Amino acid sequence: KFDIRQWFLVTDWNPLTFWMYKDSYLRFCSQQFTLDDLDISVHLCNNSIQKNYENVTRAVELPDDNLWFHERFKEFLAERGAETAWDEIIYPGMKQAIANVLLT
């Protein structure tokens, strides 16, 4: 399980104007995801939580520090045949989600 930390700045509400930082990073949980275990180490990717837990058996691609910058994630996607997923789906999707939240 992971989350994406993405920064943005709202400079005006009318008309809505916001700016997204190009860089972002992914934070991974240190424990294998399961709905059978509700421990915070399984479900919260926050660094202040994860630093207290050892990494257990998980995919070898995941880093020891539970962190990837988005460029590494793009490489991961490209290795799996989804080279354009970040630029064409994920990043625009985050931008649209932020706009939708700010407009509600």
All heavy atoms as an XYZ file, in Angstrom:
886
protein
N       0.847     -1.171      0.000
C       0.000      0.000      0.000
C       0.888      1.229      0.000
O       1.934      1.248      0.634
C      -0.892     -0.022      1.234
C      -1.811      1.170      1.325
C      -2.784      1.009      2.479
C      -3.743      2.131      2.515
N      -3.331      3.255      3.268
N       0.459      2.264     -0.709
C       1.226      3.504     -0.730
C       0.287      4.684     -0.889
O      -0.880      4.531     -1.255
C       2.271      3.499     -1.848
C       1.702      3.510     -3.237
C       1.441      4.707     -3.884
C       1.441      2.324     -3.900
C       0.923      4.731     -5.166
C       0.918      2.330     -5.183
C       0.663      3.531     -5.821
N       0.803      5.854     -0.595
C       0.089      7.077     -0.938
C       1.047      7.985     -1.692
O       2.253      7.737     -1.717
C      -0.533      7.768      0.278
C       0.468      8.327      1.273
O       1.645      8.577      0.918
O       0.092      8.552      2.424
N       0.497      8.979     -2.340
C       1.301      9.935     -3.095
C       1.210     11.283     -2.402
O       0.103     11.794     -2.177
C       0.817     10.060     -4.556
C       0.909      8.706     -5.256
C       1.626     11.129     -5.294
C       0.337      8.693     -6.660
N       2.345     11.836     -2.044
C       2.397     13.169     -1.434
C       2.610     14.173     -2.560
O       3.632     14.158     -3.228
C       3.544     13.212     -0.428
C       3.768     14.546      0.252
C       2.587     15.088      1.030
N       2.118     14.240      2.087
C       2.273     14.475      3.376
N       2.917     15.543      3.778
N       1.785     13.646      4.271
N       1.624     15.024     -2.774
C       1.646     16.005     -3.853
C       1.332     17.381     -3.278
O       0.326     17.564     -2.622
C       0.606     15.646     -4.917
C       0.481     16.644     -6.039
C       1.734     16.708     -6.876
O       2.201     15.694     -7.379
N       2.301     17.882     -7.024
N       2.191     18.360     -3.545
C       1.971     19.715     -3.051
C       1.287     20.564     -4.107
O       1.530     20.435     -5.300
C       3.298     20.383     -2.684
C       3.973     19.717     -1.538
C       3.763     19.946     -0.216
C       4.982     18.710     -1.611
N       4.569     19.140      0.541
C       5.330     18.359     -0.290
C       5.616     18.051     -2.665
C       6.295     17.419      0.011
C       6.566     17.095     -2.366
C       6.892     16.793     -1.048
N       0.425     21.467     -3.635
C      -0.199     22.442     -4.512
C      -0.437     23.724     -3.726
O      -0.461     23.723     -2.495
C      -1.496     21.903     -5.126
C      -2.606     21.673     -4.137
C      -3.580     22.641     -3.918
C      -2.686     20.480     -3.446
C      -4.597     22.427     -3.018
C      -3.708     20.247     -2.543
C      -4.673     21.224     -2.329
N      -0.602     24.811     -4.449
C      -0.780     26.131     -3.857
C      -1.971     26.807     -4.511
O      -2.038     26.905     -5.735
C       0.485     26.981     -4.068
C       0.403     28.453     -3.685
C       0.273     28.612     -2.178
C       1.629     29.189     -4.210
N      -2.913     27.270     -3.696
C      -4.061     28.023     -4.204
C      -3.707     29.500     -4.118
O      -3.372     30.013     -3.055
C      -5.330     27.732     -3.372
C      -6.502     28.580     -3.863
C      -5.668     26.256     -3.402
N      -3.762     30.203     -5.265
C      -3.430     31.631     -5.277
C      -4.659     32.516     -5.475
O      -4.566     33.727     -5.293
C      -2.391     31.947     -6.372
O      -2.886     31.505     -7.634
C      -1.065     31.276     -6.052
N      -5.787     31.907     -5.835
C      -7.012     32.686     -5.978
C      -8.199     31.728     -5.949
O      -8.113     30.590     -6.408
C      -7.005     33.467     -7.293
C      -7.976     34.645     -7.280
O      -8.852     34.698     -6.386
O      -7.849     35.501     -8.157
N      -9.324     32.214     -5.408
C     -10.541     31.410     -5.364
C     -11.534     31.821     -6.440
O     -12.438     31.048     -6.778
C     -11.199     31.517     -3.983
C     -10.385     30.851     -2.940
C      -9.526     31.448     -2.058
C     -10.305     29.454     -2.672
N      -8.917     30.504     -1.257
C      -9.391     29.261     -1.618
C     -10.909     28.321     -3.229
C      -9.078     28.019     -1.107
C     -10.594     27.082     -2.706
C      -9.682     26.935     -1.666
N     -11.407     33.037     -6.946
C     -12.360     33.501     -7.950
C     -11.640     34.364     -8.972
O     -11.419     35.547     -8.720
C     -13.500     34.269     -7.296
C     -14.625     34.542     -8.260
O     -14.686     33.956     -9.334
N     -15.516     35.439     -7.880
N     -11.226     33.810    -10.112
C     -11.468     32.414    -10.485
C     -10.485     31.493     -9.756
O      -9.394     31.911     -9.364
C     -11.196     32.393    -11.986
C     -10.152     33.446    -12.175
C     -10.488     34.522    -11.175
N     -10.889     30.251     -9.598
C     -10.022     29.289     -8.932
C      -8.707     29.175     -9.695
O      -8.687     28.900    -10.895
C     -10.680     27.915     -8.854
C      -9.821     26.820     -8.221
C      -9.456     27.176     -6.784
C     -10.527     25.482     -8.280
N      -7.614     29.418     -8.991
C      -6.277     29.302     -9.572
C      -5.399     28.553     -8.588
O      -5.262     28.971     -7.440
C      -5.667     30.690     -9.847
O      -6.584     31.452    -10.632
C      -4.344     30.571    -10.565
N      -4.856     27.439     -9.017
C      -3.914     26.720     -8.159
C      -2.768     26.188     -9.002
O      -2.872     26.027    -10.200
C      -4.605     25.604     -7.358
C      -5.089     24.439     -8.174
C      -4.311     23.298     -8.308
C      -6.338     24.454     -8.764
C      -4.760     22.217     -9.035
C      -6.805     23.381     -9.496
C      -6.014     22.255     -9.636
N      -1.666     25.954     -8.326
C      -0.420     25.511     -8.957
C       0.001     24.212     -8.295
O      -0.075     24.075     -7.085
C       0.664     26.578     -8.764
C       0.222     27.918     -9.244
C      -0.409     28.884     -8.519
C       0.346     28.419    -10.562
N      -0.686     29.969     -9.309
C      -0.228     29.714    -10.567
C       0.880     27.928    -11.749
C      -0.278     30.505    -11.705
C       0.827     28.717    -12.876
C       0.264     29.983    -12.849
N       0.437     23.278     -9.131
C       0.920     22.002     -8.602
C       2.424     21.913     -8.788
O       2.943     22.212     -9.859
C       0.242     20.829     -9.303
C      -1.200     20.687     -8.911
S      -2.034     19.283     -9.668
C      -1.031     17.893     -9.212
N       3.093     21.487     -7.733
C       4.521     21.237     -7.808
C       4.737     20.010     -8.685
O       3.984     19.042     -8.611
C       5.052     21.011     -6.393
C       6.548     21.009     -6.272
C       7.293     22.136     -6.598
C       7.223     19.893     -5.811
C       8.666     22.141     -6.475
C       8.604     19.891     -5.682
C       9.314     21.015     -6.024
O      10.669     21.021     -5.898
N       5.731     20.038     -9.555
C       5.953     18.920    -10.487
C       6.426     17.651     -9.789
O       6.106     16.548    -10.211
C       6.981     19.312    -11.560
C       6.461     20.356    -12.508
C       5.551     19.744    -13.529
C       5.156     20.779    -14.559
N       4.043     20.374    -15.353
N       7.203     17.801     -8.725
C       7.722     16.634     -8.018
C       6.738     16.171     -6.948
O       5.983     16.963     -6.392
C       9.063     16.952     -7.362
C      10.160     17.184     -8.371
O      10.096     16.589     -9.459
O      11.079     17.962     -8.077
N       6.769     14.893     -6.682
C       5.981     14.313     -5.602
C       6.698     13.032     -5.178
O       7.688     12.637     -5.786
C       4.554     14.019     -6.056
O       4.565     13.163     -7.162
N       6.207     12.430     -4.117
C       6.807     11.166     -3.720
C       5.755     10.209     -3.194
O       4.648     10.603     -2.839
C       7.949     11.360     -2.723
C       7.590     11.978     -1.396
C       7.207     11.192     -0.323
C       7.696     13.345     -1.198
C       6.906     11.750      0.902
C       7.410     13.920      0.023
C       7.007     13.116      1.074
O       6.715     13.672      2.290
N       6.104      8.937     -3.216
C       5.228      7.874     -2.750
C       5.752      7.371     -1.423
O       6.954      7.154     -1.257
C       5.206      6.708     -3.740
C       4.461      6.925     -5.042
C       5.245      7.815     -5.987
C       4.145      5.604     -5.680
N       4.836      7.174     -0.480
C       5.186      6.620      0.826
C       4.530      5.244      0.929
O       3.319      5.112      0.748
C       4.689      7.526      1.948
C       5.243      8.932      1.860
C       4.731      9.817      2.958
N       3.260      9.873      2.928
C       2.534     10.600      3.780
N       3.124     11.312      4.706
N       1.226     10.607      3.701
N       5.332      4.239      1.225
C       4.843      2.868      1.325
C       4.661      2.457      2.775
O       5.382      2.912      3.652
C       5.847      1.896      0.693
C       6.021      2.083     -0.775
C       7.008      2.916     -1.271
C       5.194      1.426     -1.672
C       7.180      3.092     -2.633
C       5.354      1.598     -3.038
C       6.355      2.429     -3.516
N       3.712      1.562      2.996
C       3.573      0.940      4.318
C       4.648     -0.128      4.467
O       5.049     -0.763      3.497
C       2.200      0.300      4.472
S       0.891      1.488      4.750
N       5.099     -0.331      5.685
C       6.154     -1.308      5.929
C       5.622     -2.732      6.045
O       6.378     -3.689      5.986
C       6.911     -0.954      7.214
O       6.019     -0.947      8.311
N       4.330     -2.875      6.210
C       3.729     -4.191      6.404
C       2.880     -4.566      5.195
O       2.337     -3.701      4.507
C       2.849     -4.197      7.658
C       3.522     -3.630      8.896
C       4.767     -4.377      9.295
O       4.756     -5.605      9.383
N       5.853     -3.663      9.544
N       2.755     -5.852      4.960
C       1.930     -6.363      3.867
C       0.479     -5.927      4.060
O      -0.068     -6.042      5.150
C       2.020     -7.894      3.835
C       1.262     -8.551      2.723
C       1.920     -8.333      1.377
O       3.129     -8.225      1.280
N       1.116     -8.246      0.347
N      -0.149     -5.419      2.999
C      -1.540     -4.967      3.077
C      -2.484     -6.143      3.239
O      -2.367     -7.161      2.570
C      -1.928     -4.179      1.828
C      -3.365     -3.749      1.855
C      -3.752     -2.651      2.596
C      -4.329     -4.464      1.170
C      -5.083     -2.255      2.646
C      -5.661     -4.083      1.212
C      -6.032     -2.977      1.953
N      -3.428     -5.994      4.150
C      -4.512     -6.952      4.340
C      -5.657     -6.257      5.051
O      -5.428     -5.375      5.882
C      -4.058     -8.186      5.147
O      -5.201     -9.041      5.348
C      -3.473     -7.803      6.489
N      -6.860     -6.651      4.732
C      -8.026     -6.132      5.454
C      -8.286     -6.906      6.733
O      -9.126     -6.525      7.539
C      -9.260     -6.169      4.551
C      -9.214     -5.222      3.356
C     -10.435     -5.422      2.463
C      -9.113     -3.779      3.806
N      -7.544     -8.001      6.932
C      -7.698     -8.817      8.134
C      -6.945     -8.247      9.331
O      -7.140     -8.701     10.450
C      -7.222    -10.248      7.874
C      -8.072    -10.950      6.825
O      -9.285    -10.656      6.743
O      -7.511    -11.774      6.079
N      -6.083     -7.284      9.104
C      -5.287     -6.680     10.171
C      -5.472     -5.166     10.102
O      -5.123     -4.539      9.117
C      -3.806     -7.043      9.978
C      -2.913     -6.545     11.099
O      -3.380     -5.770     11.956
O      -1.729     -6.922     11.104
N      -6.022     -4.577     11.140
C      -6.298     -3.142     11.150
C      -5.206     -2.337     11.848
O      -5.407     -1.164     12.169
C      -7.661     -2.882     11.803
C      -8.842     -3.537     11.087
C     -10.148     -3.216     11.798
C      -8.907     -3.113      9.630
N      -4.042     -2.948     12.050
C      -2.926     -2.241     12.667
C      -2.522     -1.041     11.807
O      -2.554     -1.110     10.577
C      -1.735     -3.190     12.831
C      -0.640     -2.567     13.669
O      -0.729     -2.677     14.899
O       0.279     -1.951     13.075
N      -2.144      0.054     12.447
C      -1.796      1.265     11.699
C      -0.602      1.062     10.780
O      -0.484      1.736      9.762
C      -1.559      2.467     12.637
C      -0.420      2.207     13.607
C      -2.823      2.843     13.366
C      -0.059      3.414     14.466
N       0.291      0.124     11.105
C       1.454     -0.114     10.248
C       1.058     -0.687      8.896
O       1.813     -0.599      7.937
C       2.438     -1.054     10.931
O       1.875     -2.353     11.083
N      -0.129     -1.244      8.802
C      -0.630     -1.826      7.555
C      -1.368     -0.780      6.720
O      -1.327     -0.823      5.493
C      -1.564     -3.021      7.855
C      -2.206     -3.561      6.590
C      -0.823     -4.108      8.606
N      -1.999      0.174      7.383
C      -2.928      1.053      6.687
C      -2.525      2.519      6.613
O      -3.103      3.260      5.823
C      -4.316      0.930      7.321
C      -4.872     -0.447      7.177
N      -5.483     -0.879      6.020
C      -4.865     -1.513      8.017
C      -5.852     -2.140      6.165
N      -5.487     -2.550      7.356
N      -1.567      2.974      7.397
C      -1.142      4.372      7.361
C       0.277      4.465      6.836
O       1.201      3.900      7.417
C      -1.227      5.011      8.753
C      -2.616      5.075      9.367
C      -2.540      5.707     10.753
C      -3.579      5.845      8.478
N       0.456      5.192      5.742
C       1.761      5.317      5.093
C       2.597      6.466      5.661
O       3.723      6.674      5.226
C       1.585      5.524      3.590
S       0.695      4.197      2.785
N       2.060      7.188      6.596
C       2.729      8.351      7.163
C       4.112      7.983      7.709
O       4.265      7.004      8.435
C       1.844      8.920      8.279
C       2.336     10.215      8.806
O       3.443     10.283      9.320
N       1.532     11.246      8.690
N       5.116      8.783      7.378
C       6.493      8.506      7.819
C       6.622      8.457      9.332
O       7.400      7.670      9.861
C       7.459      9.547      7.258
C       7.589      9.462      5.759
O       7.340      8.430      5.162
N       7.970     10.567      5.143
N       5.878      9.300     10.042
C       5.980      9.308     11.504
C       5.433      8.021     12.115
O       5.828      7.643     13.217
C       5.265     10.528     12.096
O       3.886     10.455     11.854
N       4.563      7.320     11.415
C       4.067      6.011     11.849
C       5.031      4.917     11.415
O       5.463      4.079     12.210
C       2.667      5.722     11.252
C       1.649      6.772     11.666
C       2.207      4.307     11.579
C       1.280      6.769     13.112
N       5.398      4.913     10.140
C       6.178      3.822      9.562
C       7.596      3.706     10.132
O       8.153      2.625     10.151
C       6.214      3.944      8.044
C       4.871      3.709      7.390
C       4.320      2.323      7.691
O       5.025      1.325      7.680
N       3.024      2.270      7.962
N       8.159      4.805     10.611
C       9.528      4.733     11.137
C       9.632      3.837     12.365
O      10.723      3.402     12.729
C      10.051      6.132     11.461
C       9.379      6.773     12.665
C       9.934      8.142     12.931
C       9.245      8.753     14.148
N       9.683     10.095     14.412
N       8.502      3.504     12.975
C       8.486      2.674     14.173
C       8.366      1.184     13.892
O       8.332      0.391     14.814
C       7.321      3.104     15.078
C       7.459      4.528     15.527
O       8.509      4.951     15.981
N       6.395      5.295     15.376
N       8.303      0.808     12.611
C       8.055     -0.582     12.261
C       9.145     -1.124     11.346
O       9.655     -0.427     10.495
C       6.693     -0.739     11.576
C       5.561     -0.389     12.508
C       5.061      0.903     12.547
C       5.044     -1.331     13.367
C       4.040      1.242     13.426
C       4.031     -1.007     14.251
C       3.536      0.279     14.270
O       2.531      0.610     15.145
N       9.449     -2.402     11.539
C      10.395     -3.098     10.681
C       9.694     -3.494      9.391
O       8.505     -3.792      9.383
C      10.893     -4.370     11.366
C      11.700     -4.130     12.616
C      13.080     -3.595     12.314
O      13.651     -3.972     11.271
O      13.581     -2.797     13.122
N      10.432     -3.499      8.290
C       9.892     -4.040      7.047
C       9.871     -5.559      7.151
O      10.842     -6.168      7.561
C      10.752     -3.618      5.862
C      10.621     -2.144      5.559
O       9.625     -1.522      5.899
N      11.613     -1.582      4.909
N       8.746     -6.128      6.790
C       8.631     -7.593      6.809
C       8.632     -8.086      5.375
O       8.930     -7.331      4.457
C       7.356     -8.034      7.565
C       7.457     -7.663      9.028
C       6.105     -7.444      6.960
N       8.297     -9.330      5.167
C       8.309     -9.906      3.829
C       7.412     -9.102      2.893
O       6.226     -8.967      3.123
C       7.823    -11.369      3.870
O       8.625    -12.076      4.803
C       7.908    -12.003      2.508
N       8.009     -8.536      1.854
C       7.286     -7.775      0.857
C       8.038     -7.821     -0.453
O       9.093     -8.407     -0.532
C       7.043     -6.316      1.244
C       7.757     -5.811      2.430
C       7.460     -4.374      2.712
N       8.654     -3.590      2.454
C       8.676     -2.309      2.362
N       7.590     -1.629      2.463
N       9.775     -1.675      2.161
N       7.489     -7.178     -1.430
C       8.114     -7.181     -2.750
C       9.526     -6.599     -2.666
O       9.752     -5.603     -1.987
C       7.270     -6.384     -3.730
N      10.453     -7.209     -3.371
C      11.851     -6.774     -3.320
C      12.049     -5.395     -3.937
O      13.034     -4.722     -3.642
C      12.787     -7.792     -4.011
C      12.777     -9.120     -3.259
C      12.400     -7.991     -5.466
N      11.112     -4.940     -4.788
C      11.255     -3.622     -5.409
C      11.073     -2.473     -4.422
O      11.498     -1.360     -4.682
C      10.216     -3.425     -6.532
C      10.358     -4.380     -7.684
C       9.490     -5.622     -7.511
O       8.905     -5.820     -6.426
O       9.413     -6.400     -8.462
N      10.416     -2.735     -3.308
C      10.138     -1.654     -2.364
C      11.393     -1.259     -1.596
O      12.164     -2.101     -1.173
C       9.029     -2.062     -1.404
C       7.674     -2.296     -2.056
C       6.647     -2.721     -1.020
C       7.196     -1.070     -2.797
N      11.582      0.023     -1.399
C      12.799      0.518     -0.752
C      12.778      0.332      0.763
O      11.714      0.307      1.381
C      12.788      2.010     -1.098
C      11.337      2.335     -1.241
C      10.700      1.106     -1.831
N      13.959      0.236      1.345
C      14.072      0.083      2.791
C      13.477      1.261      3.543
O      12.949      1.109      4.635
C      15.536     -0.088      3.207
C      16.112     -1.413      2.727
O      15.330     -2.367      2.522
O      17.339     -1.487      2.565
N      13.567      2.455      2.963
C      13.062      3.653      3.642
C      11.598      3.947      3.325
O      11.070      4.990      3.707
C      13.925      4.866      3.315
C      13.923      5.218      1.829
O      13.298      4.492      1.025
O      14.562      6.219      1.476
N      10.923      3.024      2.624
C       9.496      3.157      2.302
C       9.169      4.395      1.475
O       8.066      4.928      1.556
C       8.646      3.170      3.583
C       8.781      1.905      4.376
O       8.838      0.821      3.819
N       8.868      2.030      5.683
N      10.095      4.846      0.648
C       9.890      6.083     -0.097
C      10.434      5.966     -1.513
O      11.530      5.463     -1.719
C      10.610      7.221      0.633
C      10.488      8.610      0.053
C       9.146      9.211      0.435
C      11.613      9.490      0.573
N       9.642      6.413     -2.473
C      10.085      6.575     -3.861
C       9.709      7.978     -4.300
O       8.597      8.440     -4.007
C       9.355      5.631     -4.807
C       9.884      4.265     -4.959
C      11.021      3.735     -4.446
C       9.260      3.216     -5.711
N      11.147      2.432     -4.821
C      10.085      2.091     -5.605
C       8.102      3.131     -6.463
C       9.772      0.885     -6.217
C       7.792      1.933     -7.072
C       8.620      0.819     -6.952
N      10.579      8.631     -5.013
C      10.187      9.858     -5.686
C       9.414      9.452     -6.936
O       9.548      8.332     -7.435
C      11.404     10.724     -6.005
C      11.963     11.370     -4.771
C      13.008     10.778     -4.081
C      11.404     12.534     -4.272
C      13.497     11.352     -2.920
C      11.883     13.109     -3.114
C      12.932     12.521     -2.441
N       8.592     10.351     -7.449
C       7.703      9.973     -8.542
C       8.463      9.506     -9.785
O       7.942      8.696    -10.546
C       6.727     11.112     -8.888
C       7.282     12.159     -9.775
N       8.089     13.172     -9.332
C       7.164     12.333    -11.115
C       8.434     13.932    -10.353
N       7.877     13.457    -11.442
N       9.692      9.956     -9.975
C      10.470      9.493    -11.131
C      10.745      7.994    -11.037
O      10.711      7.287    -12.048
C      11.782     10.281    -11.255
C      11.579     11.722    -11.684
C      10.980     11.861    -13.082
O      11.167     10.960    -13.935
O      10.297     12.870    -13.325
N      10.998      7.502     -9.830
C      11.213      6.060     -9.661
C       9.915      5.298     -9.937
O       9.924      4.219    -10.523
C      11.728      5.759     -8.251
C      11.848      4.273     -7.944
C      12.844      3.558     -8.868
N      12.802      2.125     -8.695
C      12.229      1.256     -9.544
N      11.671      1.679    -10.656
N      12.228     -0.027     -9.298
N       8.796      5.869     -9.534
C       7.505      5.242     -9.806
C       7.239      5.194    -11.308
O       6.726      4.196    -11.821
C       6.394      5.985     -9.067
C       5.049      5.315     -9.156
C       4.889      3.965     -8.869
C       3.927      6.042     -9.498
C       3.654      3.357     -8.936
C       2.684      5.443     -9.566
C       2.545      4.101     -9.282
N       7.606      6.249    -12.025
C       7.463      6.256    -13.479
C       8.305      5.143    -14.103
O       7.860      4.470    -15.040
C       7.856      7.619    -14.046
C       6.832      8.707    -13.786
C       7.310     10.076    -14.217
C       7.387     10.226    -15.712
N       7.648     11.630    -16.130
N       9.510      4.929    -13.585
C      10.352      3.830    -14.074
C       9.672      2.487    -13.813
O       9.670      1.603    -14.672
C      11.715      3.859    -13.383
C      12.579      5.042    -13.749
C      13.817      5.153    -12.873
O      14.051      4.267    -12.016
O      14.554      6.147    -13.031
N       9.127      2.334    -12.630
C       8.414      1.109    -12.254
C       7.262      0.845    -13.217
O       7.076     -0.274    -13.701
C       7.912      1.239    -10.814
C       7.068      0.106    -10.337
C       7.644     -1.057     -9.851
C       5.684      0.204    -10.348
C       6.861     -2.102     -9.394
C       4.890     -0.832     -9.903
C       5.482     -1.993     -9.426
N       6.488      1.887    -13.506
C       5.366      1.736    -14.443
C       5.861      1.377    -15.844
O       5.280      0.515    -16.514
C       4.547      3.027    -14.480
C       3.799      3.389    -13.194
C       3.241      4.800    -13.281
C       2.704      2.377    -12.903
N       6.932      2.032    -16.290
C       7.484      1.758    -17.618
C       7.965      0.318    -17.725
O       7.776     -0.335    -18.765
C       8.615      2.725    -17.931
N       8.565     -0.213    -16.654
C       9.023     -1.604    -16.647
C       7.869     -2.580    -16.825
O       8.062     -3.723    -17.213
C       9.753     -1.909    -15.338
C      11.079     -1.189    -15.198
C      11.611     -1.201    -13.766
O      10.977     -1.825    -12.877
O      12.661     -0.563    -13.537
N       6.658     -2.120    -16.531
C       5.475     -2.961    -16.634
C       4.599     -2.585    -17.821
O       3.435     -2.954    -17.883
C       4.691     -2.885    -15.330
C       5.357     -3.746    -14.265
C       5.214     -3.218    -12.885
N       5.958     -4.068    -11.963
C       7.268     -3.997    -11.757
N       7.993     -3.132    -12.419
N       7.875     -4.793    -10.907
N       5.183     -1.816    -18.768
C       4.479     -1.493    -19.994
C       3.516     -0.321    -19.898
O       2.689     -0.132    -20.786
N       3.600      0.455    -18.837
C       2.693      1.597    -18.655
C       3.499      2.890    -18.599
O       3.346      3.698    -17.694
C       1.866      1.403    -17.387
N       4.350      3.087    -19.612
C       5.283      4.224    -19.580
C       4.611      5.587    -19.530
O       5.186      6.543    -19.036
C       6.308      4.218    -20.665
C       6.298      3.479    -21.946
C       5.789      2.084    -22.081
O       6.501      1.118    -21.800
O       4.664      1.983    -22.545
N       3.409      5.704    -20.014
C       2.731      7.009    -20.030
C       1.701      7.174    -18.909
O       1.033      8.207    -18.839
C       2.037      7.233    -21.384
O       1.037      6.222    -21.575
C       3.041      7.207    -22.531
N       1.566      6.189    -18.062
C       0.513      6.222    -17.034
C       0.624      7.436    -16.117
O      -0.381      8.073    -15.811
C       0.519      4.940    -16.210
N       1.831      7.787    -15.688
C       1.983      8.926    -14.782
C       1.576     10.225    -15.472
O       0.763     10.989    -14.943
C       3.422      9.032    -14.266
C       3.591     10.219    -13.358
C       3.998     11.469    -13.701
C       3.316     10.260    -11.962
N       3.997     12.296    -12.603
C       3.580     11.573    -11.530
C       2.870      9.322    -11.035
C       3.419     11.974    -10.196
C       2.716      9.713     -9.714
C       2.984     11.009     -9.313
N       2.135     10.471    -16.650
C       1.914     11.736    -17.338
C       0.520     11.875    -17.935
O       0.001     12.991    -18.042
C       2.955     11.928    -18.447
C       4.364     12.068    -17.879
O       4.526     12.759    -16.856
O       5.294     11.489    -18.462
N      -0.097     10.759    -18.310
C      -1.394     10.835    -18.993
C      -2.588     10.493    -18.109
O      -3.715     10.882    -18.432
C      -1.390      9.913    -20.214
C      -0.409     10.374    -21.283
C      -0.411      9.475    -22.509
O      -1.227      8.530    -22.570
O       0.418      9.722    -23.402
N      -2.348      9.796    -17.002
C      -3.475      9.374    -16.163
C      -3.326      9.854    -14.717
O      -4.211     10.544    -14.191
C      -3.629      7.833    -16.188
C      -3.888      7.352    -17.617
C      -4.741      7.386    -15.243
C      -3.764      5.857    -17.790
N      -2.222      9.502    -14.072
C      -2.085      9.744    -12.636
C      -1.961     11.230    -12.309
O      -2.753     11.763    -11.512
C      -0.906      8.938    -12.063
C      -1.159      7.439    -12.256
C      -0.701      9.273    -10.581
C       0.025      6.553    -11.984
N      -0.982     11.922    -12.895
C      -0.789     13.348    -12.590
C      -2.005     14.178    -12.990
O      -2.516     14.970    -12.178
C       0.494     13.861    -13.258
C       0.883     15.254    -12.812
C       1.550     15.457    -11.613
C       0.586     16.362    -13.602
C       1.912     16.737    -11.210
C       0.942     17.636    -13.210
C       1.603     17.819    -12.003
O       1.945     19.077    -11.600
N      -2.551     14.014    -14.212
C      -3.774     14.762    -14.549
C      -4.943     14.398    -13.633
O      -5.766     15.255    -13.304
C      -4.070     14.356    -15.993
C      -2.774     13.881    -16.535
C      -2.045     13.262    -15.379
N      -5.021     13.147    -13.213
C      -6.087     12.730    -12.302
C      -5.981     13.404    -10.951
O      -6.993     13.806    -10.357
N      -4.746     13.541    -10.454
C      -4.553     14.255     -9.185
C      -4.959     15.716     -9.342
O      -5.621     16.286     -8.465
C      -3.101     14.156     -8.717
C      -2.705     12.791     -8.238
S      -1.090     12.740     -7.423
C       0.012     13.231     -8.732
N      -4.572     16.315    -10.449
C      -4.914     17.718    -10.702
C      -6.429     17.895    -10.752
O      -6.975     18.838    -10.154
C      -4.267     18.173    -12.009
C      -4.350     19.651    -12.244
C      -3.524     20.031    -13.466
C      -3.501     21.532    -13.647
N      -2.641     21.935    -14.767
N      -7.116     17.009    -11.435
C      -8.576     17.087    -11.517
C      -9.222     16.857    -10.152
O     -10.189     17.532     -9.792
C      -9.115     16.078    -12.528
C     -10.606     16.217    -12.775
C     -10.961     17.576    -13.355
O     -10.427     17.973    -14.384
N     -11.852     18.302    -12.698
N      -8.701     15.923     -9.382
C      -9.240     15.656     -8.049
C      -9.092     16.881     -7.145
O     -10.022     17.228     -6.406
C      -8.544     14.442     -7.433
N      -7.945     17.543     -7.210
C      -7.733     18.752     -6.412
C      -8.719     19.836     -6.831
O      -9.357     20.477     -5.987
C      -6.270     19.233     -6.536
C      -5.342     18.247     -5.840
C      -6.108     20.635     -5.951
C      -3.869     18.458     -6.150
N      -8.880     20.035     -8.125
C      -9.831     21.036     -8.617
C     -11.243     20.719     -8.143
O     -11.972     21.604     -7.680
C      -9.781     21.116    -10.141
N     -11.628     19.467     -8.229
C     -12.974     19.069     -7.795
C     -13.195     19.331     -6.313
O     -14.250     19.828     -5.912
C     -13.236     17.593     -8.096
C     -13.363     17.317     -9.575
O     -13.532     18.212    -10.391
N     -13.239     16.051     -9.939
N     -12.210     19.022     -5.500
C     -12.322     19.260     -4.062
C     -12.414     20.755     -3.778
O     -13.235     21.207     -2.969
C     -11.136     18.627     -3.306
C     -11.072     19.125     -1.864
C     -11.236     17.112     -3.345
N     -11.590     21.545     -4.427
C     -11.581     22.986     -4.181
C     -12.863     23.665     -4.669
O     -13.251     24.712     -4.150
C     -10.357     23.630     -4.835
C      -9.008     23.213     -4.243
C      -7.870     23.787     -5.077
C      -8.894     23.645     -2.779
N     -13.522     23.080     -5.649
C     -14.756     23.660     -6.179
C     -15.991     23.280     -5.386
O     -17.069     23.820     -5.623
C     -14.931     23.271     -7.652
C     -13.952     23.924     -8.609
C     -14.035     23.277     -9.987
C     -14.206     25.424     -8.699
N     -15.878     22.347     -4.452
C     -17.046     21.922     -3.666
C     -17.166     22.703     -2.389
O     -16.283     23.312     -1.902
C     -17.005     20.430     -3.349
O     -15.828     20.125     -2.606
C     -17.083     19.604     -4.601
